[in-house]
Amino acid sequence: MTDWISLNQRIARSIQTLVGWIFWDPGAIEKYKSAGLPAQFAGPLGYVSSRCAPLADSGSKAVVAAFGSISPLVIETAFNLLDGNGFRDIWELRNEAILEGLTKYAPELNLTLSEFGPRLWSIVEQLPLLGRIFFASHLKMTRSEHPVLFGWHAANCLREWRGDTHWAIIASMGLTAVEASILHNEWLGYEDDWLSFSRGITKDKIDEGWRNLKEQGLADNRIINQAGINLRQNIEDSTNLLTILPWQLLGEADTIELINLLEPPCEKLLKRVDVTAGEKYQPASRIR
């Protein structure tokens, strides 16, 4: 019997890294500055703007819902600075930075993405849309003729499909985004609400989240108890279980081949994140 959950855990970590390194890439940030984003906040605003471009026409509240634990204030700021064309411009600048960065830091991925791109898109087109609105919004975007970007955007769609599934699970448990962020921080073993602060959540909202978790019996004296840790583990286990479909569609042999091709160069990209952001950033890429 194929252990699809273990394969899913491994490839999800690589897909997260393949997509996520660009969030803190200095090359991308310089491009965002050139487009007029404020220099001091070009990184977080560029991340929000480039990632949400497919959904931007639906407004900031839709993006807040899709992004989960990312600060609504940061998202609202991006919308105050950009119109629909502005979001698409940042999207294209991000694409330029992806090609430049991959060639510089993990060139092996260029061949892998080019070869697997058509197969990954075939999978993307078979995935269920119900409840995956952010993922679905990406399907309207023009698919690049560049084979590397073509493959990268398919991988990005797979990442967002998993993300939509993850946040649906969290919502089904009655948790707010802030509460989920606090639980995640403790489950990771990070200190002092680091994860929440790193995503721009304000102290008053974090304090409110702690009060709510205490009322739910998940925290005591600003420490997540065993019930809270168990709940967060349940979220992780459910996410891994409910997102195996793409790899079942790809098939065991091709999934294992892709894992083996992605893991070594994605480790290079993760070390790049260590430098550009810090060793705690991109926790979905970290081995807990």
N, C-alpha and C positions, 0 to 999 in steps of 0.2 A: 504493500500500500504506500502510495506517495504521501509524504509528510508535507502537505501543502502549506500548513501554517508556518512551519520552519522556513520553507522556501520563501514564503511571503514576507516573513520578518527580515530575511536577508536582503531580498531585492528591494523591499520598501525602504530600507536604510540607504541603499545605493541610489535609488531614484530620488529620495529626499536630498541627498548630497549633490547629485547631478544637477538638480534644479536650484537648490538653496544657496550654493556658494556665491551666486551672482548678487545676492541681496546685499553683501558687504564689499563687493569688488570695487577697489578704488578707480579702476578704469570706467566702470559703469557710473560711479558717483560723479566723476569729472564730466561725463556726458550730460548728466542731469543738471549739473551746475550750468553748463553751456546753454541748456534749454531754459534757464531762468529760475530754476528752483533755488531757494535760499541756501547759500553755501553751508551754513551751520547745520542745516537739517536736510541736506540733499540726499543723504543716505536713507533715512527712514521714509521721507516723502517720496523718493524715487522707488523704493520698494513697494509702498502702497500703490503708487500711481501706475507702475508698470504691471504689477500683478493684477490689479483690479480693472485694467482697461477693458476687458471683455464685458464687464458688468457695469461699467461706469455710467452708461446711459440710463440705468435704472435708479441712480441716485445714491447718495451716501448711506442712507439707512440700509439699503440692500447690501452694500459692501460691508457695513458693520456686522450684519447678520452672517455674511459669508465668511468673514475673517475671524470670527470667534473671539479670541482673547486679545487681539490687537486693539490698542486704545482708540475708541471712537473719536477722541479729540484729534489725533493724528490724521485719521481718515477725513474728518470734517475740514481740517486745514488743507489737505490736498485738494478737496473739492472747491474750497474757496480760492485756490490758486489757478486751477485748470478747468478748461471746458472739455467737451468730448474730443475735439481735435488734439488738445494738449495731452490727454491721456494716451491717445494713439501715438503721438509723437514720442512720448516717453517709452512706450512699448517698443517702438522701432529702435530707439537708442539702446534699450536693454538688449535687443537682438544683436545689434552690432557688437556690444560688449561681450556677449556670450561667445560669438565666433572668435573674437580676439583673445579672450581669456582661455577658452578651451585649447586653442592652438598653442598658447604660451605655457599653460600650466598642466594640461593633461591631454596632449595631442592624440594619444591612443584612442580617446573617446570619439574622435572624428570618424574613424573608420567604423567603429561599432554602431554609432548613431546612424550613419549612412546605410549600413547593411540592414539594421533591424528596423529602421524607420517605417517601411511599408508594412511589415508584420505588426508593429505596435499600433499603427493607425487602424489596421484591420480589427484589432482587439478593441480599441477605443470605440469604433463604430458599432460594436456589438453590446456594449455595456448598457445596463438599464439607466434611464434618465430619471425615473421617479425619485424625488427628494434630493437630487444632485444638481441643483440649479446653477451653482457656480461652475461646476464642471461643464454643464450644458452650454453655458454662455461662451465657453472657449471654442465650441464647435463652429461658431459663426466666423471666427477669425480666419483670415486668408492664410492658407498653408504655404509656407515659404518654398520656393523652388530650390533653395540651397539644401542639399541632402542632409547636412549636419543639423541645420535649424529645423528641417522637416522632422527628423527623428527626435530632436530635443523637445519640440512642441507636443509630440505624441506622448513622450515621457511626462511632460508637464501636465497633460490632461489626465494621465493615470494617477499622478500625485494628487490632483485636485479632486478626482473621483474618490480616492481614499479619504481625503480631508473632509469632503461633504459627508461621507459615511460616518466618520469619526464624530463630527459635530452633531449629527442626527442622534447618535447613541447618547451623547452628553445631554442633549435636549430631552431625550426620552426619560432620563433619570431625574429631570427637574432641576438640573444645575444651571446656574448662570455662567457666563464666560469667565467672570472673575473667580468664582468658586472653583471652576474647573482648573484655572491657572494655579490657584493656591494648592489644590490637591496634587497637581502635576509637579509643582516645585518640591513638595515634600516627598513625593514618590521617587523623584530623581535624587533626593538627598542634597538639594541645593539649599543654601542658607538664606534667612532673612528676606523672604519674598522676592528673591532675585529674579525669578522668571517673570513675575507680574510687572515689576519695575522695568525690566528689559523690554517689555512690550508697551511701555508708555502708560500703564495703568496708574492712576493717582492714588496717593496714600489713603484718602478718605474712602475711595471705592474698595481698596484692599481691606481696610478696617471693617467696612460693611460686609465684605465677603467672609471674613473671619467670624463675625457675629452670626451670620446666617449658617455657617458650617457648625458652629457650636449649638445653635438651636436644633439643627438636624441630627445632633449626636455624633458628628464626625470630627470634632475638634474639642480640645480642652486646653485653656491657657495658651492659646495661639500655637498649639502643637496638634498636628493631625494624629488622631488616634488610630488604632488598628482597624476599626470599622472604615475609616476614611481611606486608609492605605488599601484595604481590600476592595473598596469601591473603585479606586483608581486603577487597580490591577484588573478589575472586571471590565473597565472601559478599554484597556489595552487589549485584553484577551478577545473581547467582542469585536474590536476593530480588526484584529488579525484574522478572526474567523470569517467576518463578513466582507473581507476584501481579497479573498483568494481567487475570485472568478477570473480576473484578467490573466492570471498565470495558468489556470486550468485551460483557458482558451488558447493560450500560447503553446501549452503542452509541456510535459516534464523535461524532455531533453532540451528543448530550446530555452526553457526557463533556466535550467542549470547552466547552459552555455552562456546565456546573457549575464547571469550572476557572476560567473567566473571572469567574463570580460569587463564587467563594470567595477567589481570590488577593488582591484589594485589602483586604477587611476582615480577612483572616487576617494580613496584614502588620501591621495595627493591633494584633492580639492578640499577635503576636510582639514588637512593641515594648513591649507591656505586660509580657511576660516579661522583657525587658531590665531593666525597672524593678523588678519584684517579685522576681526571682531573680538575673538577671545575664545578660550577653551570650553566655555559653558554654552556658547551660542550654538544654535541648530541642534537642540537636544534630541530630536528624532533621529539624528545621524549617530548619536553617541551610544556606545554599548553600556548599558546600565549595570 
